[in-house]
Amino acid sequence: MRRPFGTTADGRKVEAISLHAGDLSVTILTLGATLNDVRLKGVAYPLTLGSKDVAAYEGPMGYYGALVGPVANRIAGASAPLNGETLSFEANEGTTCLHGGPNGMHREIWQIESHSESALTLSLTLPDGKGGFPGARSMRARFSLDAPAHLRLVIEAETDKDTYINIANHSYWSLDGHATITGHMLTVPADRYTPVDADLIPTGVAPVDGTDFDFRTGRALGENTPRIDHNLCLSDTPATDLQHACTLTGSSGVTLRIDTTEPGLQIYDAGKNSSAPFVGLNGKPYGAFSGVALEPQRWPDGPNQAGFPSCLLKAGETYRQETVWSFSKP
């Protein structure tokens, strides 16, 4: 189903498209290709954080569920070398460029290419130089549902100039319907992570052994647990086939498994989040620890970090990533 969702402050029309298959129903917005709502049959509450108000997405909920980029996560100093030159991007976190800058992809209206009851393809064209990123870039995002409860996202991009691409879905997950994710357990098979400095820029790669970032046997999330806004290393390069990224289980027994081709998983516990004055799908503003962002992607600051998985996309080549979210309940 396709319906009007609202109008942005600058007059752009936003649509909402609902998909259904098996036990899963999702709603996606053309603004930011945003995963707005996820419902599992037999569960009385939404599993992702979202809003019914366009203004919320233009305000504090800009990243909630959106495809962020063209380079997700942080780029140190809002600059990076490319082909013997230094590119300058728009800083929006001190001196850092976060998620493509203040006018990143989460602000864009994607075009509907095709849709059916269980699938949707959106497309977006970014002009050469927007935000400091070179190349006229063509993006395509295909969301599809498979029974009993699988959501698949395939993202592709092409460019006419060498550029950097690292797109990530920035959904916040909450599996219990509570105000916080306290009681959720997260398991991640990664044996390495990227430590960060005061600006949350990676300082290298380190083993998770003996740290707060060892999720291999499961770790609690939420209030009164170690804070996390870090990348865990799933592999050294993007994979051709899907690999297990993580499993999140709520105290209710509702479980989310994520499989991806991406080599990194950024985990953010929303410890600083607030959607006020805007209310979420639960009818109240979201506060700290209201959800957990689990973002398959290339490692942060990849354009500046030797040895990190490359996010360079050369002219004439195709960027591709695939992620599958699988849901179950007791």
C-alpha positions as CSV (number, residue, x, y, z in Angstrom):
1,M,0.0,0.0,0.0
2,R,1.2,3.4,-1.0
3,R,-0.1,6.6,0.8
4,P,0.9,10.2,1.5
5,F,2.9,10.6,4.8
6,G,3.3,14.3,5.0
7,T,5.2,17.3,3.6
8,T,8.7,18.5,4.6
9,A,9.2,22.1,5.8
10,D,10.5,23.0,2.3
11,G,7.4,21.6,0.6
12,R,8.6,18.2,-0.6
13,K,6.0,15.4,-0.5
14,V,6.8,12.2,1.5
15,E,5.1,8.9,0.8
16,A,4.8,5.7,3.0
17,I,4.8,2.3,1.4
18,S,3.7,-0.8,3.4
19,L,4.8,-4.3,2.7
20,H,3.5,-7.6,3.9
21,A,4.5,-11.2,3.8
22,G,4.2,-14.1,6.2
23,D,4.2,-12.8,9.7
24,L,6.0,-9.5,8.9
25,S,4.7,-6.1,8.0
26,V,6.9,-3.1,7.4
27,T,6.5,0.6,6.4
28,I,9.1,2.5,4.5
29,L,9.3,6.2,3.8
30,T,10.6,7.9,0.7
31,L,12.3,10.4,2.9
32,G,15.7,8.9,3.6
33,A,14.5,5.4,2.4
34,T,13.5,5.1,6.1
35,L,12.4,1.9,7.7
36,N,9.6,3.6,9.7
37,D,7.8,0.7,11.3
38,V,8.2,-3.1,11.7
39,R,5.5,-5.4,13.0
40,L,5.6,-9.1,13.8
41,K,2.4,-11.1,13.9
42,G,1.4,-11.9,17.5
43,V,3.5,-9.0,19.0
44,A,1.4,-6.0,20.1
45,Y,4.1,-3.3,19.6
46,P,6.5,-2.1,16.9
47,L,10.0,-3.6,16.9
48,T,11.8,-0.5,15.6
49,L,11.7,3.2,16.6
50,G,9.8,5.5,14.3
51,S,7.3,8.4,14.1
52,K,4.1,9.3,12.4
53,D,5.3,12.9,12.0
54,V,7.5,14.1,9.1
55,A,8.8,16.9,11.3
56,A,10.3,14.4,13.7
57,Y,12.5,13.1,10.9
58,E,13.6,16.6,10.0
59,G,14.5,17.1,13.7
60,P,16.0,14.8,16.3
61,M,14.9,11.6,14.6
62,G,16.7,12.3,11.3
63,Y,18.7,9.1,11.4
64,Y,16.0,6.8,12.9
65,G,15.6,4.0,10.3
66,A,17.2,6.0,7.4
67,L,19.8,4.9,4.9
68,V,22.7,7.1,6.0
69,G,25.6,8.2,3.8
70,P,27.0,8.5,1.2
71,V,29.6,7.6,3.7
72,A,28.0,6.3,6.9
73,N,29.7,6.8,10.3
74,R,32.5,9.2,10.9
75,I,35.2,10.8,8.7
76,A,38.0,12.4,10.7
77,G,38.6,16.1,10.1
78,A,35.8,16.0,7.5
79,S,38.4,15.3,4.9
80,A,40.1,12.4,3.1
81,P,42.6,11.8,0.3
82,L,41.6,10.6,-3.1
83,N,43.7,10.3,-6.2
84,G,46.4,12.7,-5.0
85,E,43.9,15.3,-3.8
86,T,42.3,16.1,-0.4
87,L,38.5,16.1,-0.4
88,S,36.7,18.4,2.1
89,F,33.3,17.4,3.4
90,E,30.7,19.2,5.5
91,A,31.4,18.8,9.2
92,N,28.4,18.2,11.5
93,E,29.9,16.8,14.7
94,G,32.7,19.2,15.7
95,T,35.3,18.8,13.0
96,T,33.9,15.4,12.0
97,C,31.7,14.5,9.1
98,L,29.1,12.1,10.4
99,H,26.8,10.1,8.1
100,G,27.5,12.3,5.0
101,G,27.2,15.6,6.8
102,P,24.2,17.8,7.7
103,N,22.7,17.3,4.2
104,G,23.4,13.6,4.0
105,M,21.2,11.0,2.3
106,H,18.8,10.9,5.2
107,R,17.5,14.3,4.0
108,E,16.8,13.1,0.5
109,I,13.5,12.0,-1.1
110,W,14.0,8.7,-2.9
111,Q,11.9,7.9,-6.0
112,I,9.7,4.8,-6.1
113,E,10.8,2.6,-9.0
114,S,8.5,-0.3,-8.4
115,H,6.5,-1.9,-5.6
116,S,4.4,-4.9,-4.9
117,E,2.7,-6.3,-1.8
118,S,6.1,-7.7,-0.5
119,A,8.8,-5.7,-2.3
120,L,9.8,-2.1,-2.9
121,T,12.6,-0.6,-5.0
122,L,13.7,3.0,-4.4
123,S,16.3,5.1,-6.3
124,L,18.2,8.2,-5.7
125,T,20.7,10.3,-7.7
126,L,23.2,12.5,-6.0
127,P,24.9,15.2,-8.0
128,D,28.7,15.5,-8.4
129,G,30.2,17.5,-5.4
130,K,27.2,17.3,-3.1
131,G,28.5,17.5,0.5
132,G,32.0,17.4,-1.0
133,F,31.7,13.9,-2.4
134,P,32.7,13.5,-6.0
135,G,30.8,11.8,-8.8
136,A,27.2,11.8,-10.1
137,R,26.1,8.8,-8.1
138,S,23.1,6.6,-8.8
139,M,21.7,4.6,-5.8
140,R,19.1,1.8,-5.7
141,A,17.6,0.2,-2.5
142,R,15.4,-2.8,-2.7
143,F,13.4,-3.9,0.3
144,S,11.7,-7.3,0.2
145,L,9.9,-9.6,2.6
146,D,10.1,-13.4,2.7
147,A,8.0,-15.7,4.8
148,P,7.9,-16.4,7.7
149,A,9.5,-13.1,8.9
150,H,12.6,-12.0,6.9
151,L,13.3,-8.5,5.7
152,R,16.0,-8.2,3.0
153,L,17.7,-5.0,1.8
154,V,20.0,-4.9,-1.2
155,I,21.7,-1.6,-1.9
156,E,23.6,-0.8,-5.1
157,A,25.4,2.3,-6.3
158,E,27.3,3.5,-9.3
159,T,29.4,6.6,-10.0
160,D,30.9,8.4,-13.0
161,K,33.9,9.5,-10.9
162,D,36.0,7.8,-8.2
163,T,34.3,8.4,-4.9
164,Y,33.7,6.9,-1.4
165,I,30.5,4.9,-0.7
166,N,29.5,3.3,2.6
167,I,25.8,3.2,3.1
168,A,24.1,1.9,6.3
169,N,20.6,1.4,7.6
170,H,20.3,3.2,10.9
171,S,17.3,1.5,12.5
172,Y,17.0,1.4,16.2
173,W,15.6,-1.9,17.5
174,S,13.6,-2.5,20.7
175,L,12.1,-6.0,21.0
176,D,10.1,-5.7,24.3
177,G,7.9,-2.7,23.8
178,H,9.4,-1.0,26.9
179,A,10.8,2.5,27.3
180,T,14.4,1.2,27.3
181,I,16.3,-1.8,25.9
182,T,17.4,-2.8,29.4
183,G,17.0,-6.6,29.5
184,H,18.1,-7.1,25.9
185,M,21.0,-9.5,25.2
186,L,23.2,-9.0,22.2
187,T,25.5,-11.7,20.7
188,V,28.1,-10.8,18.0
189,P,30.7,-13.3,16.7
190,A,33.4,-10.6,16.2
191,D,36.8,-11.2,17.9
192,R,38.1,-7.6,17.1
193,Y,36.8,-4.1,17.4
194,T,38.0,-0.6,16.5
195,P,38.9,1.5,19.7
196,V,38.2,5.2,19.3
197,D,39.5,8.5,20.5
198,A,37.6,11.3,22.2
199,D,36.0,12.2,18.8
200,L,34.9,8.6,18.3
201,I,37.4,8.2,15.5
202,P,39.1,4.7,15.3
203,T,42.7,4.5,16.6
204,G,43.3,1.0,15.1
205,V,42.1,-2.5,15.6
206,A,42.2,-4.5,18.9
207,P,41.0,-7.9,20.2
208,V,37.8,-7.9,22.2
209,D,39.3,-10.2,24.8
210,G,38.9,-8.8,28.3
211,T,37.0,-5.7,27.1
212,D,33.5,-4.4,27.3
213,F,33.2,-5.1,23.5
214,D,33.3,-8.9,23.8
215,F,29.8,-10.0,22.7
216,R,30.8,-13.5,21.6
217,T,28.8,-15.2,24.4
218,G,26.2,-12.5,24.8
219,R,26.2,-9.2,26.7
220,A,23.4,-7.2,28.3
221,L,22.4,-3.8,26.9
222,G,20.7,-0.7,28.3
223,E,21.0,1.3,31.5
224,N,23.8,0.4,33.9
225,T,25.8,-1.4,31.3
226,P,29.0,-0.3,29.6
227,R,28.3,2.3,27.0
228,I,28.9,1.5,23.3
229,D,29.2,3.5,20.1
230,H,31.8,1.3,18.4
231,N,32.4,-0.8,15.3
232,L,32.9,-4.6,15.7
233,C,34.9,-6.2,13.0
234,L,33.1,-9.1,11.3
235,S,35.7,-9.6,8.6
236,D,38.5,-7.8,6.8
237,T,36.7,-7.3,3.5
238,P,33.0,-7.2,2.3
239,A,31.7,-10.7,1.7
240,T,30.1,-12.1,-1.4
241,D,27.7,-14.2,0.7
242,L,25.8,-13.4,3.8
243,Q,27.5,-13.8,7.2
244,H,26.1,-13.8,10.7
245,A,26.4,-10.3,12.2
246,C,24.5,-10.5,15.5
247,T,21.5,-11.8,17.4
248,L,19.5,-9.6,19.6
249,T,17.0,-11.1,22.1
250,G,14.6,-9.2,24.3
251,S,13.4,-10.3,27.7
252,S,10.0,-11.0,26.0
253,G,11.8,-13.7,23.9
254,V,11.4,-11.8,20.6
255,T,14.6,-12.3,18.7
256,L,16.2,-10.5,15.8
257,R,19.0,-12.1,13.8
258,I,21.1,-10.0,11.3
259,D,23.1,-11.4,8.4
260,T,25.1,-9.2,6.1
261,T,27.8,-9.0,3.5
262,E,29.3,-6.0,5.3
263,P,32.6,-6.4,7.2
264,G,31.6,-4.2,10.2
265,L,28.8,-3.8,12.6
266,Q,28.4,-0.4,14.4
267,I,26.6,-0.7,17.7
268,Y,25.1,2.3,19.4
269,D,23.1,2.0,22.5
270,A,21.2,5.3,22.1
271,G,22.5,6.4,25.5
272,K,22.3,10.1,24.5
273,N,19.2,10.0,22.4
274,S,16.0,12.0,22.9
275,S,13.2,12.6,20.4
276,A,11.4,15.2,22.5
277,P,9.2,17.0,21.8
278,F,8.3,14.5,19.1
279,V,6.6,11.3,20.1
280,G,7.4,7.9,18.7
281,L,5.2,5.0,17.6
282,N,4.6,4.3,21.2
283,G,2.9,7.6,21.7
284,K,5.7,9.0,23.9
285,P,9.0,10.7,23.2
286,Y,11.9,8.3,23.0
287,G,14.6,8.8,25.6
288,A,18.1,7.4,26.4
289,F,18.6,3.7,25.7
290,S,15.2,3.6,23.9
291,G,16.6,1.3,21.2
292,V,19.9,-0.1,19.9
293,A,21.3,0.8,16.5
294,L,22.9,-2.2,14.7
295,E,24.4,-0.9,11.5
296,P,26.1,-3.3,9.1
297,Q,28.7,-1.2,7.1
298,R,32.4,-0.7,6.2
299,W,34.5,0.3,9.2
300,P,34.4,3.9,10.3
301,D,36.8,6.5,8.8
302,G,37.7,4.0,6.1
303,P,38.9,6.7,3.7
304,N,41.6,7.8,6.2
305,Q,42.6,4.4,7.7
306,A,45.2,2.3,6.0
307,G,44.3,-1.4,6.3
308,F,40.6,-0.9,6.8
309,P,38.1,-2.4,4.3
310,S,38.0,0.0,1.4
311,C,34.9,2.1,0.7
312,L,36.4,3.4,-2.6
313,L,34.0,3.1,-5.5
314,K,35.7,3.6,-8.8
315,A,34.0,5.0,-11.9
316,G,32.2,2.3,-13.8
317,E,32.2,-0.2,-10.9
318,T,29.2,-1.2,-8.8
319,Y,28.9,-1.0,-5.0
320,R,26.6,-3.7,-3.5
321,Q,25.6,-4.7,0.0
322,E,23.0,-7.0,1.3
323,T,21.5,-7.4,4.8
324,V,18.8,-9.7,6.1
325,W,16.8,-9.1,9.3
326,S,15.1,-12.3,10.6
327,F,12.5,-12.1,13.4
328,S,11.0,-14.8,15.7
329,K,9.0,-15.0,18.8
330,P,8.5,-17.7,21.5
